[in-house]
Amino acid sequence: MAKIDEIFFLPPMAVARLGASEIPLVNFNWLEDPSLHGAGLTVIAPAVSLNVLADGSVQPSLPATIQFRDGGLLRPVAPFFELWARIDGEEQPLTLQLLEKLGGALNKLTYNVSAANRKAARRAGDPACAFSASIQVAGDDHERHMLLAASSAGSPTDEPLVSAAKPIPFGSFQVMRPISTQAMGVDLGILRVRFTPAKGEVYGPTTAGSATDPDTGRTHTMVLPRNQILNPKSSWMHYTSNGRVDSPEPADTYDGADDSGRQNRSFGVVDDTCDILLEASVTMKGTTFTGTARAFSAPPDFAPDRRPFVSLADELIDRDPPTADTKEDPEDAIMRLGDLFQRVFETASLANLDMMRQAMMPGNNQGLVNFANMPSVSLPDSMTDKDPLFDKTEDLNSPPTSHDKVPYASVAEQVHGPKADTDDMELFLRSNASRVQQIIRPAHAHFKNLQPNVKTNQRPNPTQRDPRIQRDGEHDMRMPPYMRDSDALPLSLNRRQYEFLMQIVAELQPVKGKKAGVPESTSPTQSHVSRVLQRLGGKTARAGKQKSDKAVRNKRGKN
């Protein structure tokens, strides 16, 4: 008899994106540009997508195009979640047929969905400023259910931000109707659910209808009349970051933060983003099994064909790395590092380095600790040949000129473009080891590697950062320059990425004498050419072995 170990969702986590269109965005994949002039750039291509029919069942299709808007309305990203089971140690999708075989039924399956937005509550320090929604849906209920959020009062004196009579929609949740058939390689009998996020609207009190930009003097609409539904007595209406040390970073990401005439007081505006906790419970043969997943609704991705250099997967594995990494094939390691440098280029191609440099330096060019290996520099000289970190032969080729409206951004894209090619990247790392070690900003250290006691003005460790040391919290042109992390400190690769890069840089340095079949090399270029030829030879040898193995298998089959 089959033994059920657990049930779980795939994916266990997903990002939904807001949109007011009634038609969700189709599925697509990231691909490398196949054209000759693509230079390894990422493009997107349509993939098999699921259309939800009127009865709640799904129908797969392969879209011919990817459409992001319907008129002025953005199409939302509405993720599906599949329910899977581990049976006798083997993972497999939980289908309607398998569910019934295991003694379960759709009417014995329950989904609990909780959604919340606690951003205003976190800033104001008032739980009554949070708003949330919770629903329970049976496994055989295939209607679309709205998630209507409101605030709750912990005491009679609390002033809830959002009333139950006028809730804020967070989107909808729907259980798909399973059908025991397949189409286009998709098993339609798998138990699926879908979260469709909200439209991407803002809400506020009646006093937040319009405001005047203090810099331009122009008046703009903040909250449409239909969305002026929030409690004007809520503590959120009086919040200000002035004089506070506990404000979340960035401290100015609320409406009213830059209005000095109102003492930077909040206008009391919130949005319809939320975090979702999804739970499935099913009873099979007297035992109840539970699986959970999470979803996050966020603004639309304005550049879906460009990837961040630190992905969600990178962050998760950096927080919880494997106990022991398996030995990676050198060729695979180079390809993985090449993918990182492609993502670095894609990030740089979107960044307005001129604006970031101008915004980040003024507050960081006074009283800097000046060390030879991590020098300070005034704003006008940053990223010029007067900057001690500047290297005109490798970084900017020549100082930016006024011919471009954003000269620093233009030059940064030109510099990072060639390194998006894996072979060019490898040669650069071979030839510029000391430069790479100097120009890449180190990641923050793990707690276990921090010194128990440090002085604010002490010399930093060049291979790791400590937020207690002043110089480690100041911006300079080390890569990535003038970009800020979520805690307002300079952004960097995460610890795992940084250590991986430095490991590969060390391994790529020329080694004199024969080693692993590589002839004696006297320069990085010779070593690089030998490495590429060896790689191509390895591919040829592997291809020959595969052909030989296939011939053996065919011969065995004939016998």
VOGU-3710 file (C-alpha; in Angstrom, 3 decimals, decimal comma):
1> makideiffl> 0,000/0,000/0,000  1,339/3,440/-0,949  2,498/5,592/1,944  1,849/9,343/1,763  4,678/11,342/3,320  3,492/14,896/2,667  1,772/17,284/0,277  3,271/20,531/-0,949  2,838/23,280/-3,536  4,948/23,890/-6,611
11> ppmavarlga> 6,121/26,522/-6,883  6,386/27,112/-3,120  6,757/30,834/-3,765  5,669/33,125/-6,595  5,597/36,809/-7,508  2,344/38,208/-8,837  2,243/41,584/-10,583  -0,534/44,155/-10,424  -2,625/45,023/-13,463  -6,083/46,411/-14,191
21> seiplvnfnw> -6,776/44,374/-17,332  -9,176/41,438/-17,046  -6,788/39,333/-19,166  -3,721/37,982/-17,350  -0,292/38,037/-18,954  0,671/34,872/-20,832  3,552/32,649/-19,798  7,015/33,264/-21,268  10,586/32,043/-20,886  13,919/33,823/-20,745
31> ledpslhgag> 16,142/32,817/-23,685  19,486/33,913/-25,022  19,118/35,936/-28,220  19,745/33,380/-30,997  20,676/35,973/-33,609  24,306/36,522/-34,591  24,291/40,096/-33,281  22,539/39,142/-30,040  25,807/38,985/-28,044  24,223/36,836/-25,378
41> ltviapavsl> 21,421/39,247/-24,552  18,300/37,916/-22,885  15,042/37,878/-24,810  11,615/36,547/-23,909  9,647/33,961/-25,863  6,024/32,794/-25,438  5,562/29,501/-23,614  2,586/27,192/-23,102  0,000/29,089/-21,070  -3,194/28,063/-19,284
51> nvladgsvqp> -6,462/29,810/-20,085  -9,190/29,590/-17,431  -12,567/28,627/-18,918  -16,004/29,589/-17,619  -16,419/26,328/-15,665  -13,077/26,773/-13,875  -11,147/24,234/-15,955  -7,984/25,210/-17,805  -7,085/24,969/-21,464  -3,422/25,128/-22,610
61> slpatiqfrd> -2,338/27,170/-25,602  0,887/28,493/-27,110  0,543/32,260/-27,701  1,990/33,716/-30,875  2,837/37,020/-29,186  3,290/38,471/-25,714  0,952/41,380/-25,043  1,524/43,435/-21,894  -1,353/45,922/-22,199  -4,942/46,166/-23,241
71> ggllrpvapf> -5,181/49,818/-24,156  -4,009/51,696/-21,079  -4,545/48,736/-18,740  -1,636/46,491/-17,796  -2,155/42,744/-17,836  -1,560/41,238/-14,383  0,804/38,343/-13,690  -1,449/35,736/-12,041  0,547/32,677/-10,903  -0,781/29,117/-10,732
81> felwaridge> 0,158/26,745/-7,914  0,106/22,969/-8,306  -0,469/20,568/-5,433  2,093/17,748/-5,261  2,619/14,761/-2,976  5,556/12,716/-1,794  4,491/9,066/-1,892  6,895/6,341/-0,800  9,672/8,914/-1,089  8,800/9,843/-4,684
91> eqpltlqlle> 7,494/13,299/-5,620  4,608/13,415/-8,080  1,762/15,788/-8,943  -1,447/15,230/-7,031  -4,059/14,596/-9,710  -7,773/14,017/-9,322  -7,269/10,355/-10,165  -4,417/9,936/-7,657  -6,344/11,802/-4,973  -9,274/9,417/-5,283
101> klggalnklt> -6,953/6,413/-5,407  -5,414/7,519/-2,096  -8,816/7,743/-0,441  -9,307/11,479/-0,802  -11,883/13,605/-2,587  -12,232/17,197/-3,695  -14,843/17,868/-1,000  -12,301/16,738/1,600  -9,776/19,298/0,349  -9,760/22,833/1,778
111> ynvsaanrka> -7,761/25,921/0,842  -7,167/28,711/3,368  -5,942/32,010/1,926  -4,650/34,901/4,045  -3,546/38,202/2,495  -2,210/41,272/4,287  -0,600/44,673/3,779  1,258/45,826/6,922  3,459/48,573/5,482  1,611/51,482/7,124
121> arragdpaca> 1,340/49,565/10,396  5,079/48,953/10,420  5,879/52,636/9,942  3,266/53,995/12,308  3,819/51,299/14,928  0,063/50,804/15,032  -1,488/47,384/14,243  -4,767/49,111/13,386  -3,085/50,500/10,257  -2,686/46,996/8,816
131> fsasiqvagd> -5,423/45,567/6,590  -5,958/41,944/5,671  -8,351/39,398/4,188  -8,917/35,689/4,867  -11,086/33,204/2,990  -11,616/29,457/2,987  -12,474/27,661/-0,258  -13,453/24,016/-0,711  -11,641/21,870/-3,260  -14,827/21,385/-5,296
141> dherhmllaa> -15,678/25,125/-5,361  -14,454/26,490/-8,687  -15,873/29,998/-8,467  -13,649/33,071/-8,322  -13,457/34,502/-4,776  -12,481/38,103/-4,021  -10,008/38,965/-1,268  -11,492/42,058/0,420  -9,190/43,544/3,055  -10,044/45,605/6,124
151> ssagsptdep> -8,373/46,656/9,376  -9,216/45,319/12,816  -9,221/47,182/16,109  -7,470/45,690/19,101  -9,203/47,986/21,559  -12,209/50,366/21,581  -9,870/53,356/21,290  -8,160/52,140/18,110  -8,902/53,883/14,809  -8,833/51,214/12,060
161> lvsaakpipf> -7,374/52,480/8,788  -9,683/50,486/6,461  -13,293/49,789/7,413  -15,033/46,500/6,637  -17,810/48,490/4,976  -15,349/49,914/2,447  -12,649/47,241/1,978  -9,630/47,339/-0,297  -9,601/44,553/-2,955  -6,421/42,482/-2,949
171> gsfqvmrpis> -7,404/40,442/-6,004  -8,987/37,017/-6,250  -8,399/33,309/-5,641  -9,774/30,418/-7,685  -9,576/26,628/-7,504  -9,217/25,123/-10,962  -11,520/22,299/-11,995  -9,364/19,182/-12,642  -10,092/17,122/-15,747  -8,559/13,684/-16,226
181> tqamgvdlgi> -6,957/14,332/-19,605  -3,847/15,805/-21,186  -3,341/18,473/-23,817  -0,139/19,947/-25,276  1,866/17,942/-22,766  -0,015/19,410/-19,801  -1,803/17,141/-17,336  -5,138/18,910/-16,779  -5,985/16,594/-13,908  -3,403/18,152/-11,550
191> lrvrftpakg> -4,950/20,031/-8,630  -4,262/23,714/-9,318  -5,193/27,055/-7,831  -4,597/30,584/-9,075  -4,022/33,920/-7,382  -4,873/37,001/-9,466  -3,522/40,205/-7,873  -5,250/43,562/-7,556  -5,426/46,320/-10,159  -2,631/48,509/-8,800
201> evygpttags> -4,620/51,373/-7,306  -3,975/53,683/-4,364  -6,320/54,619/-1,532  -6,443/57,452/0,948  -8,661/59,791/2,998  -10,708/62,592/1,454  -7,840/64,996/2,198  -5,506/63,120/-0,180  -7,250/63,965/-3,438  -4,465/66,086/-4,930
211> atdpdtgrth> -1,118/67,625/-4,010  1,427/70,078/-5,372  4,935/68,963/-6,193  7,254/71,128/-4,041  9,969/71,098/-6,735  7,949/71,814/-9,881  4,873/73,491/-8,427  2,614/71,247/-10,507  -0,575/69,819/-9,049  -1,291/66,125/-9,513
221> tmvlprnqil> -3,979/63,657/-8,497  -2,979/61,290/-5,704  -6,170/59,360/-4,985  -9,236/59,113/-7,218  -12,528/60,119/-5,558  -13,827/56,525/-5,579  -10,790/55,424/-3,536  -10,936/58,146/-0,869  -12,223/55,697/1,724  -9,651/55,606/4,530
231> npksswmhyt> -10,262/56,693/8,116  -9,018/60,316/8,532  -8,518/59,669/12,271  -6,056/56,831/11,715  -2,559/57,319/13,115  -1,222/56,783/9,590  -2,439/60,284/8,710  0,037/61,830/11,177  3,122/59,690/10,625  6,428/61,402/9,829
241> sngrvdspep> 9,958/60,054/9,618  11,367/63,277/11,087  13,535/62,557/14,102  12,856/58,818/13,987  15,576/56,185/14,035  13,196/53,241/13,651  11,741/54,139/10,242  12,109/51,357/7,657  14,640/52,028/4,905  14,322/53,744/2,553
251> adtydgadds> 12,817/56,237/5,011  11,221/58,404/2,313  9,051/55,826/0,519  5,663/57,146/1,579  3,538/59,929/0,127  4,362/63,159/1,934  7,961/62,255/2,806  9,405/65,072/0,650  6,882/67,765/1,592  8,855/69,875/4,052
261> grqnrsfgvv> 5,998/72,371/4,245  3,949/69,705/6,053  6,941/68,499/8,142  7,163/65,453/5,858  3,880/64,157/7,261  2,131/61,237/5,589  -0,834/61,952/3,324  -2,314/58,661/4,579  -2,033/56,890/1,197  -1,716/53,096/0,795
271> ddtcdillea> -1,715/50,708/-2,174  -3,273/47,309/-2,915  -0,113/45,183/-2,863  -0,080/42,323/-0,366  1,618/39,154/0,810  -0,302/35,894/0,486  -0,122/32,773/2,639  -1,763/29,798/0,927  -2,538/26,586/2,813  -4,062/23,349/1,524
281> svtmkgttft> -5,438/20,667/3,852  -6,690/17,299/2,661  -7,844/14,232/4,580  -6,894/10,857/3,114  -7,623/7,579/4,921  -8,195/9,332/8,209  -4,995/11,415/8,128  -4,928/15,146/7,362  -2,012/16,497/5,327  -1,153/20,189/4,981
291> gtarafsapp> 0,977/22,091/2,459  1,779/25,818/2,268  2,988/28,354/-0,289  3,485/32,096/-0,477  2,846/34,767/-3,066  3,816/38,415/-3,213  2,024/40,993/-5,324  4,255/43,731/-6,689  4,229/46,505/-9,309  4,610/45,530/-12,985
301> dfapdrrpfv> 8,088/44,650/-14,247  8,954/47,481/-16,619  11,806/45,480/-18,199  10,778/41,811/-18,271  13,636/40,895/-20,627  16,275/42,182/-18,192  17,306/40,193/-15,133  18,622/41,561/-11,825  22,146/40,485/-10,932  20,945/39,293/-7,512
311> sladelidrd> 17,857/37,159/-8,023  15,376/35,867/-5,463  16,969/32,427/-5,823  20,423/33,931/-5,170  19,177/35,561/-1,972  17,471/32,418/-0,686  20,454/30,147/-1,257  22,758/32,761/0,288  20,632/32,730/3,451  20,446/28,944/3,594
321> pptadtkedp> 23,402/27,512/1,644  23,924/23,778/1,223  26,003/22,205/3,976  28,529/20,923/1,451  28,769/22,029/-2,171  29,553/19,300/-4,661  32,664/19,815/-6,762  31,639/21,793/-9,825  33,063/21,131/-13,260  35,330/24,100/-14,201
331> edaimrlgdl> 33,486/24,609/-17,492  30,126/24,691/-15,701  31,534/27,165/-13,170  32,677/29,505/-15,950  29,272/29,309/-17,636  27,532/30,054/-14,328  29,782/33,044/-13,740  29,162/34,137/-17,333  25,431/34,148/-16,608  26,075/36,421/-13,613
341> fqrvfetasl> 28,030/38,873/-15,772  25,227/38,841/-18,346  22,800/39,792/-15,578  25,210/42,504/-14,406  25,164/43,969/-17,910  21,379/43,754/-18,063  21,146/45,633/-14,760  23,648/48,271/-15,909  21,731/48,767/-19,157  18,697/49,876/-17,134
351> anldmmrqam> 20,423/52,016/-14,511  20,738/55,800/-14,726  24,218/55,938/-13,228  24,362/59,726/-13,587  21,274/60,207/-11,416  22,403/57,623/-8,843  25,867/59,153/-8,575  24,374/62,605/-8,079  21,871/61,356/-5,497  24,125/59,131/-3,407
361> mpgnnqglvn> 27,349/61,122/-3,123  26,323/64,424/-1,477  25,479/62,831/1,864  28,563/60,659/1,844  31,466/62,935/0,981  32,027/64,547/4,368  34,247/63,143/7,108  35,158/59,980/5,223  37,850/57,706/6,582  40,647/57,859/4,031
371> fanmpsvslp> 42,658/54,695/3,421  44,902/54,040/0,468  43,053/50,870/-0,477  39,561/52,392/-0,017  39,994/56,076/-0,769  37,541/58,901/-0,370  36,793/61,339/-3,130  34,694/64,463/-3,548  31,583/64,410/-5,712  32,957/66,250/-8,770
381> dsmtdkdplf> 35,968/63,897/-8,963  34,119/60,621/-8,473  34,459/58,235/-11,435  36,934/60,534/-13,175  40,706/60,204/-13,595  41,087/62,081/-10,295  39,369/59,218/-8,475  41,997/56,865/-6,930  39,820/53,904/-7,920  39,588/55,059/-11,532
391> dktedlnspp> 41,385/53,126/-14,259  40,891/54,731/-17,632  42,265/51,709/-19,491  39,712/49,287/-18,097  36,794/51,112/-16,542  35,665/54,149/-18,480  38,264/54,221/-21,313  38,078/57,996/-21,089  36,170/60,392/-18,849  32,535/60,858/-19,868
401> tshdkvpyas> 31,759/63,836/-22,054  28,713/66,038/-22,384  27,787/64,545/-25,775  25,411/62,108/-24,046  22,531/63,240/-21,861  23,512/60,507/-19,396  27,231/60,050/-20,124  28,058/57,835/-17,149  25,187/55,476/-17,918  26,233/55,293/-21,568
411> vaeqvhgpka> 29,843/54,484/-20,746  28,842/51,916/-18,101  26,785/50,057/-20,695  29,701/50,102/-23,143  32,090/48,748/-20,519  29,826/45,943/-19,323  28,650/44,905/-22,813  31,755/42,913/-23,832  31,878/41,161/-20,458  28,428/39,735/-21,138
421> dtddmelflr> 30,223/37,376/-23,523  31,543/34,451/-21,466  34,854/34,096/-23,345  35,565/37,841/-23,118  34,665/37,784/-19,439  37,018/34,870/-18,797  39,920/36,637/-20,551  39,253/39,831/-18,611  39,289/37,988/-15,287  42,525/36,203/-16,248
431> snasrvqqii> 44,249/39,465/-17,181  42,960/41,744/-14,425  42,859/39,758/-11,189  44,152/42,525/-8,901  41,902/45,092/-10,568  38,829/42,889/-10,132  39,648/42,329/-6,467  39,948/46,087/-5,987  36,957/47,312/-7,979  34,307/44,792/-6,838
441> rpahahfknl> 32,651/45,920/-3,619  32,864/43,084/-1,079  29,715/41,629/0,415  28,777/41,932/4,059  30,394/39,309/6,251  28,513/36,455/7,836  27,883/37,043/11,532  30,251/34,212/12,376  33,109/36,066/10,620  32,574/39,456/12,276
451> qpnvktnqrp> 34,924/40,682/14,986  33,247/40,964/18,423  34,368/44,578/18,839  35,238/47,176/16,216  35,890/50,892/16,084  33,784/53,077/13,834  36,821/54,601/12,126  38,998/51,514/11,870  40,477/50,214/8,625  37,934/47,959/6,833
461> nptqrdpriq> 38,650/44,415/5,784  39,092/44,577/1,969  37,333/41,197/1,485  34,212/41,739/3,594  32,141/44,570/4,986  30,975/45,326/8,521  28,027/47,778/8,891  29,531/49,056/12,162  32,548/50,486/10,329  31,945/53,909/8,829
471> rdgehdmrmp> 33,870/53,411/5,607  32,005/50,185/4,844  28,749/52,145/4,715  29,848/54,844/2,298  29,398/54,966/-1,449  32,202/55,036/-3,997  32,785/53,790/-7,538  33,339/50,147/-6,553  30,943/47,887/-8,444  27,995/48,294/-8,399
481> pymrdsdalp> 28,532/52,046/-7,943  26,040/54,274/-6,139  23,291/51,665/-5,935  21,653/51,223/-2,526  20,580/48,088/-0,722  17,317/47,768/1,226  19,069/49,133/4,332  20,354/52,204/2,418  23,945/50,930/2,497  25,908/50,472/-0,763
491> lslnrrqyef> 24,698/47,506/-2,780  26,970/44,561/-3,540  26,885/41,007/-4,744  25,686/38,722/-1,990  28,259/36,796/0,021  27,935/33,571/-1,967  28,261/35,360/-5,330  31,249/37,408/-4,167  33,143/34,391/-2,847  32,365/32,446/-6,036
501> lmqivaelqp> 33,688/35,273/-8,230  36,902/35,633/-6,227  37,402/31,857/-6,261  37,138/31,744/-10,061  39,452/34,766/-10,438  42,083/32,953/-8,397  41,675/29,720/-10,357  41,992/31,495/-13,715  45,440/32,912/-13,073  48,120/31,540/-15,444
511> vkgkkagvpe> 50,014/28,543/-14,124  53,483/27,928/-15,520  54,280/24,359/-16,395  52,017/21,649/-17,639  48,914/21,006/-15,626  45,857/18,945/-16,557  46,920/18,853/-20,192  47,342/22,630/-20,527  50,707/23,528/-22,104  53,072/25,956/-20,428
521> stsptqshvs> 51,721/29,500/-20,657  53,527/32,796/-20,402  50,546/35,182/-20,590  46,828/35,326/-19,670  45,906/35,357/-23,365  47,865/32,172/-24,091  46,354/30,525/-21,050  42,889/31,611/-22,143  43,341/30,262/-25,689  44,622/26,961/-24,305
531> rvlqrlggkt> 41,634/26,753/-21,998  39,114/27,399/-24,805  40,769/24,829/-27,064  40,774/22,310/-24,247  37,096/23,034/-23,646  36,254/22,554/-27,320  38,306/19,357/-27,381  36,430/18,089/-24,342  33,128/18,734/-26,070  34,330/16,856/-29,137
541> aragkqksdk> 35,541/13,961/-27,027  32,243/13,829/-25,124  30,291/13,970/-28,387  32,404/11,104/-29,749  31,797/9,078/-26,610  28,064/9,708/-26,830  28,053/8,493/-30,444  30,076/5,428/-29,438  27,716/4,663/-26,557  24,753/5,016/-28,883
551> avrnkrgkn> 26,329/2,613/-31,356  26,881/0,083/-28,541  23,273/0,425/-27,416  22,021/-0,036/-30,990  24,199/-3,122/-31,411  22,894/-4,548/-28,157  19,340/-3,857/-29,278  19,901/-5,752/-32,520  21,281/-8,707/-30,603
//
